[in-house]
Amino acid sequence: MLTRRNLGRFGGILAALSLMFLPLASCGDAQLNALDVFKAENALGHQVLLFIALVAAILSIFAVQRQAQIALGLVGAATIGLEYISSINDPDRLVQLLAGAYLAFFGFVLVLLAGVLTLDKGSKG
């Protein structure tokens, strides 16, 4: 049975694995995964956002408190959103996000939902 706590863990695992192993973006004909982004020169902003997203994904696997899940889900989704906005604002339209980025965003939405749907211990219902 998929409980709310496990929903957050599943979302964190999905986000972490997507960010680490799937292609995240394409630049021309090249598809970039996390290792390629971290090796790239002049990509400090992208590297920082990817690092923040990876940390949020890994922490969301272990964090089961409601506030932590909400915060980590928002942080992770925001970093993917910032990458999406930066790819749309690319004047030459060379950079496009790929399946890894979209699956990671979906994983962070699951973490956020797990936090939102979890009741506080003091509340009834």
C-alpha positions as a LaTeX table, in Angstrom:
\begin{tabular}{lrrr}
\hline
Residue & $x$ (\AA) & $y$ (\AA) & $z$ (\AA) \\
\hline
Met1 & 0.00 & 0.00 & 0.00 \\
Leu2 & 1.30 & 3.44 & $-0.93$ \\
Thr3 & 0.97 & 5.63 & 2.15 \\
Arg4 & 1.51 & 9.36 & 2.11 \\
Arg5 & 4.91 & 8.91 & 3.72 \\
Asn6 & 5.92 & 6.38 & 1.08 \\
Leu7 & 4.51 & 8.64 & $-1.64$ \\
Gly8 & 7.06 & 11.27 & $-0.59$ \\
Arg9 & 9.85 & 8.70 & $-0.57$ \\
Phe10 & 8.82 & 7.40 & $-3.98$ \\
Gly11 & 8.81 & 10.95 & $-5.33$ \\
Gly12 & 12.26 & 11.58 & $-3.87$ \\
Ile13 & 13.65 & 8.38 & $-5.35$ \\
Leu14 & 12.09 & 9.19 & $-8.74$ \\
Ala15 & 13.53 & 12.70 & $-8.68$ \\
Ala16 & 17.00 & 11.58 & $-7.55$ \\
Leu17 & 17.30 & 8.77 & $-10.09$ \\
Ser18 & 15.96 & 10.97 & $-12.89$ \\
Leu19 & 18.42 & 13.74 & $-12.09$ \\
Met20 & 21.39 & 11.39 & $-11.80$ \\
Phe21 & 20.90 & 8.94 & $-14.65$ \\
Leu22 & 18.49 & 10.23 & $-17.29$ \\
Pro23 & 19.28 & 12.86 & $-19.92$ \\
Leu24 & 18.29 & 16.24 & $-18.49$ \\
Ala25 & 18.75 & 18.61 & $-21.40$ \\
Ser26 & 19.86 & 18.79 & $-24.97$ \\
Cys27 & 22.07 & 21.43 & $-26.46$ \\
Gly28 & 22.03 & 21.11 & $-30.21$ \\
Asp29 & 22.61 & 17.42 & $-30.91$ \\
Ala30 & 24.20 & 16.63 & $-27.52$ \\
Gln31 & 22.16 & 15.23 & $-24.65$ \\
Leu32 & 23.42 & 16.16 & $-21.20$ \\
Asn33 & 23.07 & 14.15 & $-18.02$ \\
Ala34 & 24.07 & 15.28 & $-14.51$ \\
Leu35 & 27.73 & 14.32 & $-14.93$ \\
Asp36 & 27.94 & 16.31 & $-18.18$ \\
Val37 & 26.42 & 19.36 & $-16.49$ \\
Phe38 & 28.90 & 19.18 & $-13.61$ \\
Lys39 & 31.82 & 18.83 & $-16.08$ \\
Ala40 & 30.67 & 21.73 & $-18.28$ \\
Glu41 & 32.59 & 24.97 & $-18.26$ \\
Asn42 & 30.81 & 28.30 & $-17.81$ \\
Ala43 & 27.69 & 26.59 & $-16.43$ \\
Leu44 & 27.94 & 27.56 & $-12.77$ \\
Gly45 & 24.28 & 28.59 & $-12.53$ \\
His46 & 23.10 & 25.30 & $-13.98$ \\
Gln47 & 25.48 & 23.37 & $-11.74$ \\
Val48 & 24.21 & 25.14 & $-8.61$ \\
Leu49 & 20.57 & 24.51 & $-9.53$ \\
Leu50 & 21.26 & 20.86 & $-10.28$ \\
Phe51 & 23.13 & 20.45 & $-7.00$ \\
Ile52 & 20.24 & 22.03 & $-5.05$ \\
Ala53 & 17.75 & 19.77 & $-6.83$ \\
Leu54 & 19.85 & 16.66 & $-6.12$ \\
Val55 & 20.19 & 17.54 & $-2.44$ \\
Ala56 & 16.44 & 18.20 & $-2.19$ \\
Ala57 & 15.69 & 14.87 & $-3.88$ \\
Ile58 & 18.01 & 12.89 & $-1.60$ \\
Leu59 & 16.76 & 14.61 & 1.54 \\
Ser60 & 13.14 & 14.00 & 0.56 \\
Ile61 & 13.78 & 10.25 & 0.64 \\
Phe62 & 14.60 & 10.46 & 4.34 \\
Ala63 & 12.50 & 13.42 & 5.49 \\
Val64 & 9.03 & 12.28 & 6.46 \\
Gln65 & 7.87 & 15.34 & 8.40 \\
Arg66 & 5.11 & 17.32 & 6.75 \\
Gln67 & 6.94 & 20.67 & 6.70 \\
Ala68 & 10.12 & 19.09 & 5.36 \\
Gln69 & 8.27 & 17.36 & 2.53 \\
Ile70 & 6.50 & 20.58 & 1.57 \\
Ala71 & 9.72 & 22.60 & 1.66 \\
Leu72 & 11.77 & 20.03 & $-0.26$ \\
Gly73 & 9.04 & 19.55 & $-2.85$ \\
Leu74 & 8.83 & 23.30 & $-3.40$ \\
Val75 & 12.61 & 23.75 & $-3.58$ \\
Gly76 & 13.02 & 20.90 & $-6.05$ \\
Ala77 & 10.13 & 21.98 & $-8.25$ \\
Ala78 & 11.39 & 25.57 & $-8.18$ \\
Thr79 & 14.87 & 24.57 & $-9.36$ \\
Ile80 & 13.44 & 22.60 & $-12.27$ \\
Gly81 & 11.13 & 25.54 & $-12.99$ \\
Leu82 & 14.09 & 27.93 & $-13.06$ \\
Glu83 & 15.89 & 25.66 & $-15.51$ \\
Tyr84 & 12.77 & 25.55 & $-17.66$ \\
Ile85 & 12.50 & 29.34 & $-17.66$ \\
Ser86 & 16.17 & 29.69 & $-18.55$ \\
Ser87 & 15.76 & 27.24 & $-21.44$ \\
Ile88 & 12.75 & 29.13 & $-22.76$ \\
Asn89 & 14.65 & 32.44 & $-22.54$ \\
Asp90 & 17.53 & 31.00 & $-24.57$ \\
Pro91 & 17.60 & 33.32 & $-27.60$ \\
Asp92 & 18.76 & 30.62 & $-30.02$ \\
Arg93 & 16.46 & 27.93 & $-28.59$ \\
Leu94 & 19.38 & 25.51 & $-28.42$ \\
Val95 & 18.69 & 24.20 & $-24.91$ \\
Gln96 & 15.67 & 21.96 & $-24.35$ \\
Leu97 & 14.77 & 20.00 & $-21.25$ \\
Leu98 & 14.43 & 16.25 & $-21.67$ \\
Ala99 & 12.68 & 13.40 & $-19.87$ \\
Gly100 & 14.97 & 13.40 & $-16.83$ \\
Ala101 & 14.06 & 16.96 & $-15.93$ \\
Tyr102 & 10.35 & 16.37 & $-16.39$ \\
Leu103 & 10.37 & 13.14 & $-14.36$ \\
Ala104 & 12.32 & 14.89 & $-11.60$ \\
Phe105 & 9.71 & 17.67 & $-11.56$ \\
Phe106 & 6.97 & 15.04 & $-11.28$ \\
Gly107 & 8.87 & 13.41 & $-8.41$ \\
Phe108 & 9.08 & 16.73 & $-6.57$ \\
Val109 & 5.34 & 17.25 & $-7.10$ \\
Leu110 & 4.76 & 13.85 & $-5.46$ \\
Val111 & 6.93 & 14.90 & $-2.50$ \\
Leu112 & 4.96 & 18.13 & $-2.22$ \\
Leu113 & 1.65 & 16.28 & $-2.41$ \\
Ala114 & 2.77 & 13.87 & 0.30 \\
Gly115 & 3.49 & 16.81 & 2.57 \\
Val116 & 0.26 & 18.61 & 1.76 \\
Leu117 & $-1.89$ & 15.50 & 2.22 \\
Thr118 & $-0.26$ & 14.49 & 5.52 \\
Leu119 & $-2.24$ & 15.61 & 8.52 \\
Asp120 & $-0.55$ & 17.31 & 11.46 \\
Lys121 & $-0.36$ & 15.10 & 14.53 \\
Gly122 & $-2.34$ & 17.66 & 16.51 \\
Ser123 & $-5.22$ & 17.83 & 14.02 \\
Lys124 & $-8.16$ & 15.48 & 14.01 \\
Gly125 & $-9.37$ & 13.52 & 11.02 \\
\hline
\end{tabular}
